[in-house]
């Protein structure tokens, strides 16, 4: 199969040199306040939380549901990722704990949509960011800060045989989200929501 045919089949729409470039495209879409589903696999989303809190809340008020899979902040896997990114010990762990607190606070303010968070107990998974019919995927690389890694954009196809990249990754996310051996809700999240 030629690359052009494969790109059409997968619906690979764009390749970003860095995750930061992807953020410049995807994050402003929240300003329309009409996102219905946002799913992600990430760490603490520090910059996103700081820059997009009001937009996330407006989307929640309009019925958006957000599901995030994040590493268990108390796991050895987080400590390993901190070493891999040359981060201070405890920094990624703290950002994940702040993300959970942030989600709880926004859920208490929302009258319609909600944020759900689950911890996974595994080594780092790929970055995953789905906003309705657009999906961004990228690796976590050794000795590279996650915002500086390549990211791929896939879009949903018009038929089930179209947009196979989007379908493959969203099905994978669903299988992770529903895997009770891999994922669980944070204790404090269950207590407050």
ABEGO torsion letter per residue (X at the ends): XBAAAAAAAAGBABBBABAAAAAAAAAAAAAAGABABBBBBBBAGAAAAAAAAAAAAAAAAAGBBBBBBBBBAABAAAAAAAAAAGBBBGAAAAAAAAAAAAAAAAAAABAABBBBBBBBBBBBBBBBBBBEABBBBBBBBBGBBAAABBBBBBBBBABAABGAAAAAAAAAAAAAAABAAABBBBAAAAAAX
